[in-house]
Amino acid sequence: MNKLLLIIFLAILLFSCKEKNSTQINPTEDDTEINIDSIFLMKALEDAMSKIALVKDRDFYLNKYKVNVECQEHIARDVDVEVVYGNLFSDKHKHLYVKRIPSWGSSSILDIYLAKNDRFEMLFSQEFVLEYIGDTIRDVNGDGLKDLDVWWYPSSGCCRRNVHDIYLSDAETGRLSDKYEFINPTFYPKEKIIRGVGYGYEGVLYKYKWNGTVVDTIEYIWQYADYEKPELKPQYFRISAKGDTVKIPAIPKEYLTVDDIDWLSAVLEK
């Protein structure tokens, strides 16, 4: 009897394993659409690369165009493409910048490559959905090299939050650093300084300084207001990196050129 029960148990187990192994997952309509979108975008990138292959001996190349990409029968979509090639970050290395903006959806895809002999090595690739505002290549930390600055704005949150993701360029290797993220910053490369507005209702200004590839905190300016007595003027305090606090009569002039300085006035009105 026990032997019979054992045989029945093993048969059931074997059957269930076969059922699991034979399980088939059919792609949904959304999965199919995503795959088709990826094909469109890949074909747009291939088109950009084919154009670069014809001009790679030039010192500089810039082209903005719309490409009509076909995929399968009777399916075609437009993709806006921007291609920039040359000494984008330094005189020592050439880079390739490719931005693709599909006509459908609300995303942008940015790729940056390092030119190495007859090939391109990908340094940066990111897809932005909804939150992307723009990007620029400029000297951010004052070392004379241009860096990548990607500007985006989160789709949720209570307060002003212009986010800048910074990728520093390396003169020797031509590569880009890991990401530095700053909220509401204004960059002063001649001073190697970053001044900005912190996130939240507190009304805080910050001051950082580049020390090579390291960002040192210099100080904070804190605005204090008694919201139960709006007739009283706000008070201001300077807080050092060590935590030393000194009351000051007003916001220092050096902060008045910060792009998002108006947020401090907006905070007082809330």
Contacts in CASP RR format, 6 or more apart in sequence:
PFRMAT RR
TARGET T0000
AUTHOR 0000-0000-0000
METHOD contacts of the structure
MODEL  1
MNKLLLIIFLAILLFSCKEKNSTQINPTEDDTEINIDSIFLMKALEDAMS
KIALVKDRDFYLNKYKVNVECQEHIARDVDVEVVYGNLFSDKHKHLYVKR
IPSWGSSSILDIYLAKNDRFEMLFSQEFVLEYIGDTIRDVNGDGLKDLDV
WWYPSSGCCRRNVHDIYLSDAETGRLSDKYEFINPTFYPKEKIIRGVGYG
YEGVLYKYKWNGTVVDTIEYIWQYADYEKPELKPQYFRISAKGDTVKIPA
IPKEYLTVDDIDWLSAVLEK
27 35 0 8 1.000
36 71 0 8 1.000
36 72 0 8 1.000
36 75 0 8 1.000
37 102 0 8 1.000
37 104 0 8 1.000
39 71 0 8 1.000
40 69 0 8 1.000
40 71 0 8 1.000
40 77 0 8 1.000
40 79 0 8 1.000
40 102 0 8 1.000
41 79 0 8 1.000
41 100 0 8 1.000
41 102 0 8 1.000
41 109 0 8 1.000
43 69 0 8 1.000
43 70 0 8 1.000
43 71 0 8 1.000
44 67 0 8 1.000
44 69 0 8 1.000
44 79 0 8 1.000
44 81 0 8 1.000
44 100 0 8 1.000
44 102 0 8 1.000
45 98 0 8 1.000
45 100 0 8 1.000
45 111 0 8 1.000
47 67 0 8 1.000
47 69 0 8 1.000
47 81 0 8 1.000
48 81 0 8 1.000
48 83 0 8 1.000
48 98 0 8 1.000
48 100 0 8 1.000
49 120 0 8 1.000
51 63 0 8 1.000
51 83 0 8 1.000
52 61 0 8 1.000
52 83 0 8 1.000
52 85 0 8 1.000
52 96 0 8 1.000
52 120 0 8 1.000
55 61 0 8 1.000
55 85 0 8 1.000
56 85 0 8 1.000
56 115 0 8 1.000
58 85 0 8 1.000
58 86 0 8 1.000
59 86 0 8 1.000
59 87 0 8 1.000
60 85 0 8 1.000
60 86 0 8 1.000
60 87 0 8 1.000
61 83 0 8 1.000
61 84 0 8 1.000
61 85 0 8 1.000
61 86 0 8 1.000
62 83 0 8 1.000
62 84 0 8 1.000
62 85 0 8 1.000
63 81 0 8 1.000
63 82 0 8 1.000
63 83 0 8 1.000
64 80 0 8 1.000
64 81 0 8 1.000
64 82 0 8 1.000
64 83 0 8 1.000
65 80 0 8 1.000
65 81 0 8 1.000
66 78 0 8 1.000
66 79 0 8 1.000
66 80 0 8 1.000
66 81 0 8 1.000
67 78 0 8 1.000
67 79 0 8 1.000
67 81 0 8 1.000
68 76 0 8 1.000
68 77 0 8 1.000
68 78 0 8 1.000
69 76 0 8 1.000
69 77 0 8 1.000
69 78 0 8 1.000
69 79 0 8 1.000
70 76 0 8 1.000
71 77 0 8 1.000
77 102 0 8 1.000
77 103 0 8 1.000
77 104 0 8 1.000
78 102 0 8 1.000
78 103 0 8 1.000
79 100 0 8 1.000
79 101 0 8 1.000
79 102 0 8 1.000
79 103 0 8 1.000
80 100 0 8 1.000
80 101 0 8 1.000
80 102 0 8 1.000
80 103 0 8 1.000
81 98 0 8 1.000
81 99 0 8 1.000
81 100 0 8 1.000
81 101 0 8 1.000
82 97 0 8 1.000
82 98 0 8 1.000
82 99 0 8 1.000
83 96 0 8 1.000
83 97 0 8 1.000
83 98 0 8 1.000
84 96 0 8 1.000
84 97 0 8 1.000
85 94 0 8 1.000
85 95 0 8 1.000
85 96 0 8 1.000
85 97 0 8 1.000
85 115 0 8 1.000
86 94 0 8 1.000
86 95 0 8 1.000
86 96 0 8 1.000
86 115 0 8 1.000
87 93 0 8 1.000
87 94 0 8 1.000
87 95 0 8 1.000
88 94 0 8 1.000
88 95 0 8 1.000
88 97 0 8 1.000
88 137 0 8 1.000
88 146 0 8 1.000
89 95 0 8 1.000
89 137 0 8 1.000
89 145 0 8 1.000
89 146 0 8 1.000
89 147 0 8 1.000
89 148 0 8 1.000
89 169 0 8 1.000
89 174 0 8 1.000
90 145 0 8 1.000
90 146 0 8 1.000
90 169 0 8 1.000
90 171 0 8 1.000
90 174 0 8 1.000
92 171 0 8 1.000
92 172 0 8 1.000
92 174 0 8 1.000
93 114 0 8 1.000
93 115 0 8 1.000
93 174 0 8 1.000
94 114 0 8 1.000
94 115 0 8 1.000
95 112 0 8 1.000
95 113 0 8 1.000
95 114 0 8 1.000
95 115 0 8 1.000
95 123 0 8 1.000
95 174 0 8 1.000
96 111 0 8 1.000
96 112 0 8 1.000
96 113 0 8 1.000
96 114 0 8 1.000
96 115 0 8 1.000
96 120 0 8 1.000
97 110 0 8 1.000
97 111 0 8 1.000
97 112 0 8 1.000
97 137 0 8 1.000
98 110 0 8 1.000
98 111 0 8 1.000
98 112 0 8 1.000
98 113 0 8 1.000
99 108 0 8 1.000
99 109 0 8 1.000
99 110 0 8 1.000
99 111 0 8 1.000
99 135 0 8 1.000
100 108 0 8 1.000
100 109 0 8 1.000
100 111 0 8 1.000
101 107 0 8 1.000
101 108 0 8 1.000
101 109 0 8 1.000
106 129 0 8 1.000
106 130 0 8 1.000
107 127 0 8 1.000
107 128 0 8 1.000
107 129 0 8 1.000
107 130 0 8 1.000
107 132 0 8 1.000
108 127 0 8 1.000
108 128 0 8 1.000
108 132 0 8 1.000
109 125 0 8 1.000
109 126 0 8 1.000
109 127 0 8 1.000
109 128 0 8 1.000
110 124 0 8 1.000
110 125 0 8 1.000
110 126 0 8 1.000
110 128 0 8 1.000
110 135 0 8 1.000
110 150 0 8 1.000
111 122 0 8 1.000
111 124 0 8 1.000
111 125 0 8 1.000
112 122 0 8 1.000
112 123 0 8 1.000
112 124 0 8 1.000
112 125 0 8 1.000
112 148 0 8 1.000
112 176 0 8 1.000
113 120 0 8 1.000
113 121 0 8 1.000
113 122 0 8 1.000
113 123 0 8 1.000
114 120 0 8 1.000
114 121 0 8 1.000
114 123 0 8 1.000
114 174 0 8 1.000
114 175 0 8 1.000
123 174 0 8 1.000
123 175 0 8 1.000
123 176 0 8 1.000
124 148 0 8 1.000
124 167 0 8 1.000
124 176 0 8 1.000
126 150 0 8 1.000
128 150 0 8 1.000
128 152 0 8 1.000
130 155 0 8 1.000
131 152 0 8 1.000
131 153 0 8 1.000
131 154 0 8 1.000
131 155 0 8 1.000
132 150 0 8 1.000
132 151 0 8 1.000
132 152 0 8 1.000
133 151 0 8 1.000
133 152 0 8 1.000
133 153 0 8 1.000
133 162 0 8 1.000
134 150 0 8 1.000
134 151 0 8 1.000
134 152 0 8 1.000
135 148 0 8 1.000
135 149 0 8 1.000
135 150 0 8 1.000
135 151 0 8 1.000
136 149 0 8 1.000
136 151 0 8 1.000
137 146 0 8 1.000
137 147 0 8 1.000
137 148 0 8 1.000
137 149 0 8 1.000
138 146 0 8 1.000
138 147 0 8 1.000
138 149 0 8 1.000
138 189 0 8 1.000
139 145 0 8 1.000
139 146 0 8 1.000
139 147 0 8 1.000
139 189 0 8 1.000
140 147 0 8 1.000
140 149 0 8 1.000
140 166 0 8 1.000
140 168 0 8 1.000
140 187 0 8 1.000
140 189 0 8 1.000
141 147 0 8 1.000
141 166 0 8 1.000
141 168 0 8 1.000
141 189 0 8 1.000
141 192 0 8 1.000
141 210 0 8 1.000
141 212 0 8 1.000
141 213 0 8 1.000
142 189 0 8 1.000
142 190 0 8 1.000
142 192 0 8 1.000
142 210 0 8 1.000
143 168 0 8 1.000
143 210 0 8 1.000
143 212 0 8 1.000
144 189 0 8 1.000
145 168 0 8 1.000
145 169 0 8 1.000
145 170 0 8 1.000
145 171 0 8 1.000
146 169 0 8 1.000
147 166 0 8 1.000
147 167 0 8 1.000
147 168 0 8 1.000
147 169 0 8 1.000
147 176 0 8 1.000
148 166 0 8 1.000
148 167 0 8 1.000
148 169 0 8 1.000
148 176 0 8 1.000
149 164 0 8 1.000
149 165 0 8 1.000
149 166 0 8 1.000
149 187 0 8 1.000
150 164 0 8 1.000
150 165 0 8 1.000
150 166 0 8 1.000
150 167 0 8 1.000
151 162 0 8 1.000
151 163 0 8 1.000
151 164 0 8 1.000
152 163 0 8 1.000
152 165 0 8 1.000
153 161 0 8 1.000
153 162 0 8 1.000
153 163 0 8 1.000
154 161 0 8 1.000
154 163 0 8 1.000
158 200 0 8 1.000
158 201 0 8 1.000
159 199 0 8 1.000
159 200 0 8 1.000
159 201 0 8 1.000
159 263 0 8 1.000
160 184 0 8 1.000
160 197 0 8 1.000
160 199 0 8 1.000
160 200 0 8 1.000
160 260 0 8 1.000
160 263 0 8 1.000
160 266 0 8 1.000
161 183 0 8 1.000
161 184 0 8 1.000
161 199 0 8 1.000
162 183 0 8 1.000
162 184 0 8 1.000
162 185 0 8 1.000
162 259 0 8 1.000
162 260 0 8 1.000
163 181 0 8 1.000
163 182 0 8 1.000
163 183 0 8 1.000
164 181 0 8 1.000
164 182 0 8 1.000
164 185 0 8 1.000
165 179 0 8 1.000
165 180 0 8 1.000
165 181 0 8 1.000
166 179 0 8 1.000
166 180 0 8 1.000
166 181 0 8 1.000
166 182 0 8 1.000
167 176 0 8 1.000
167 177 0 8 1.000
167 178 0 8 1.000
167 179 0 8 1.000
167 180 0 8 1.000
168 176 0 8 1.000
168 177 0 8 1.000
168 180 0 8 1.000
168 213 0 8 1.000
169 175 0 8 1.000
169 176 0 8 1.000
169 177 0 8 1.000
170 176 0 8 1.000
170 177 0 8 1.000
177 213 0 8 1.000
180 215 0 8 1.000
182 194 0 8 1.000
182 196 0 8 1.000
182 208 0 8 1.000
183 196 0 8 1.000
183 197 0 8 1.000
183 198 0 8 1.000
183 199 0 8 1.000
184 196 0 8 1.000
184 197 0 8 1.000
184 198 0 8 1.000
184 199 0 8 1.000
184 258 0 8 1.000
184 259 0 8 1.000
184 260 0 8 1.000
184 263 0 8 1.000
185 194 0 8 1.000
185 195 0 8 1.000
185 196 0 8 1.000
186 194 0 8 1.000
186 195 0 8 1.000
186 196 0 8 1.000
186 257 0 8 1.000
186 258 0 8 1.000
186 259 0 8 1.000
186 260 0 8 1.000
187 193 0 8 1.000
187 194 0 8 1.000
188 194 0 8 1.000
188 195 0 8 1.000
191 209 0 8 1.000
192 209 0 8 1.000
192 210 0 8 1.000
193 207 0 8 1.000
193 208 0 8 1.000
193 209 0 8 1.000
193 210 0 8 1.000
193 218 0 8 1.000
194 206 0 8 1.000
194 207 0 8 1.000
194 208 0 8 1.000
194 209 0 8 1.000
194 210 0 8 1.000
194 215 0 8 1.000
195 205 0 8 1.000
195 206 0 8 1.000
195 207 0 8 1.000
195 208 0 8 1.000
195 254 0 8 1.000
195 255 0 8 1.000
195 257 0 8 1.000
195 258 0 8 1.000
196 205 0 8 1.000
196 206 0 8 1.000
196 207 0 8 1.000
196 255 0 8 1.000
196 258 0 8 1.000
196 259 0 8 1.000
196 260 0 8 1.000
197 203 0 8 1.000
197 204 0 8 1.000
197 205 0 8 1.000
197 206 0 8 1.000
197 258 0 8 1.000
197 260 0 8 1.000
197 261 0 8 1.000
197 263 0 8 1.000
197 264 0 8 1.000
198 204 0 8 1.000
198 205 0 8 1.000
198 206 0 8 1.000
200 267 0 8 1.000
201 267 0 8 1.000
201 270 0 8 1.000
202 222 0 8 1.000
202 223 0 8 1.000
202 267 0 8 1.000
203 222 0 8 1.000
203 223 0 8 1.000
203 263 0 8 1.000
203 264 0 8 1.000
203 267 0 8 1.000
204 220 0 8 1.000
204 221 0 8 1.000
204 222 0 8 1.000
204 223 0 8 1.000
205 220 0 8 1.000
205 221 0 8 1.000
205 222 0 8 1.000
205 223 0 8 1.000
205 251 0 8 1.000
205 255 0 8 1.000
205 258 0 8 1.000
205 261 0 8 1.000
205 264 0 8 1.000
206 217 0 8 1.000
206 219 0 8 1.000
206 220 0 8 1.000
206 221 0 8 1.000
207 217 0 8 1.000
207 218 0 8 1.000
207 219 0 8 1.000
207 220 0 8 1.000
207 221 0 8 1.000
207 255 0 8 1.000
208 215 0 8 1.000
208 216 0 8 1.000
208 217 0 8 1.000
208 218 0 8 1.000
209 215 0 8 1.000
209 216 0 8 1.000
209 218 0 8 1.000
210 216 0 8 1.000
216 241 0 8 1.000
217 241 0 8 1.000
218 240 0 8 1.000
218 241 0 8 1.000
219 238 0 8 1.000
219 239 0 8 1.000
219 240 0 8 1.000
219 241 0 8 1.000
220 238 0 8 1.000
220 239 0 8 1.000
221 236 0 8 1.000
221 237 0 8 1.000
221 238 0 8 1.000
221 239 0 8 1.000
221 248 0 8 1.000
221 251 0 8 1.000
221 252 0 8 1.000
221 255 0 8 1.000
222 236 0 8 1.000
222 237 0 8 1.000
222 238 0 8 1.000
222 239 0 8 1.000
223 234 0 8 1.000
223 235 0 8 1.000
223 236 0 8 1.000
223 251 0 8 1.000
223 264 0 8 1.000
223 267 0 8 1.000
223 268 0 8 1.000
224 234 0 8 1.000
224 235 0 8 1.000
224 236 0 8 1.000
224 237 0 8 1.000
225 232 0 8 1.000
225 234 0 8 1.000
225 235 0 8 1.000
225 267 0 8 1.000
225 268 0 8 1.000
226 232 0 8 1.000
227 270 0 8 1.000
230 268 0 8 1.000
234 268 0 8 1.000
235 247 0 8 1.000
236 247 0 8 1.000
236 248 0 8 1.000
236 249 0 8 1.000
236 250 0 8 1.000
236 251 0 8 1.000
237 245 0 8 1.000
237 246 0 8 1.000
237 247 0 8 1.000
237 248 0 8 1.000
238 245 0 8 1.000
238 246 0 8 1.000
238 247 0 8 1.000
238 248 0 8 1.000
238 252 0 8 1.000
239 245 0 8 1.000
251 261 0 8 1.000
251 264 0 8 1.000
255 261 0 8 1.000
END
